[in-house]
Amino acid sequence: MRIYADYNANVPMRDAARRAMVEALDLYGNPSSIHKDGQKLRMLIENARRNVRLALGVTSHEVVFTSGATEAAQLAIESAFEIGFENVFLFSQEHDAIFQYAQTKWNNLVVIPSLANGQIDIEWLENKLDNASKPLVIVQAANNETGVVFPLSKISGIVRNQGGALLVDATQAFGKCHSQEFSGFGDWMIVSSHKIGGPMGAGALILAPGIDGFRGRVGGGQEKGYRSGTQNAPAIIGMGSAAQEIIEIQAELANVKKIRDIFETELKKSFSDVVIIGENTNRLGNTSCFYIPEWSSEFLVIALDLAGVSLSSGSACSSGSVKVSRVIKAIGLNEEYAKCVVRVSFGHRSTEADAMTIVAKLLENYNIMVSKAA
């Protein structure tokens, strides 16, 4: 039986979300219609919106459903661009969906550097914002590759003191840490369905009270004009069900962290030279990003896949070649070690046995590699 350890890429759908989605597929009508069939779907969508608010702890915020985090990010960036921010600061570790799109809007944006432990350089940001009027800061709540969690409370305070605005990419944090760590700090916040155990094809842009969104995409005026187009009701309903399941997530988070910690303990016992990125800073409890010198992440991921384990590397595959990810470059890891970075991420279906087995498979393949080299 395969072991899935790539929860930061996609969380297997939760049973409740699957049931809700399947039931929604049997419904018909348009959520914008005034007849009973349409209004039943509309009610289920509004229940999903309420569940997302409750899971995030932001009952007074506007929730705009989208096709996913990428579309939500573009709506947020377009909203900020329309307001007219000129001093824009973008975190160096941001996902390409935001990093690349933001650069199409602002030619002069400034990239916020990272520290060697994977954290954001708060001191640098504070100094730069001292001389910036009405700044916009775009930052993650947690990084998808390293699992490092960023101090949004402090970042928000710095931005507010300068009369600025904050766009928070909470895609990876939602469902993997307590909402108090990331929610309610941003003027715009982005979340995704499939990162919390809902279906792919749904996400949301969260607007703080008093903050407007971009309404330039004309159409039928759905989602209060923020996102015209008939809603993907089954996906949204599935997302709402997943959100309802993670409203009380403390026990799940504690169990997943226990599994991750067992994995890292066994990993360090088996490999004396292993380096865990961000080990001594605040991280998501499910994520372990590490490298073993001279052991290619490309080889490791393929070898583990053949051994029945799904995990990912800190590199991106493009046009048949493997290149070091921008996140790993941002924290200053040298090229030799950067090509060895691997990420293991656990979730609600993971077990302690999974953690132990992954380490055993790593050790087994390492020994094979060493014996062949000899």
Secondary structure, DSSP 8 states (H G I E B T S, - for coil): --EE-BTTT-----HHHHHHHHHHHT--S-TT-SSHHHHHHHHHHHHHHHHHHHHHT-TTSEEEEESSHHHHHHHHHHHHHHHT--EEEEETT--HHHHHHHHHH-TT-EEE-B-TTS-B-HHHHHHHHTT-SSEEEEEESB-TTT-BB--HHHHHHHHHHTT-EEEEE-TTTBTTB-GGGTTTS-SEEEEESTTTTS-SS-EEEEE-TT------S-SS-TGGGTS-S---HHHHHHHHHHHHHTSS-HHHHHHHHHHHHHHHHHHHHH-TT-EETTTTS-B-TTEEEEE-TT--HHHHHHHHHHTTEE-EESEEEETTEEEE-HHHHHTT--HHHHTTEEEEE--TT--HHHHHHHHHHHHHHHHHHHHHH-
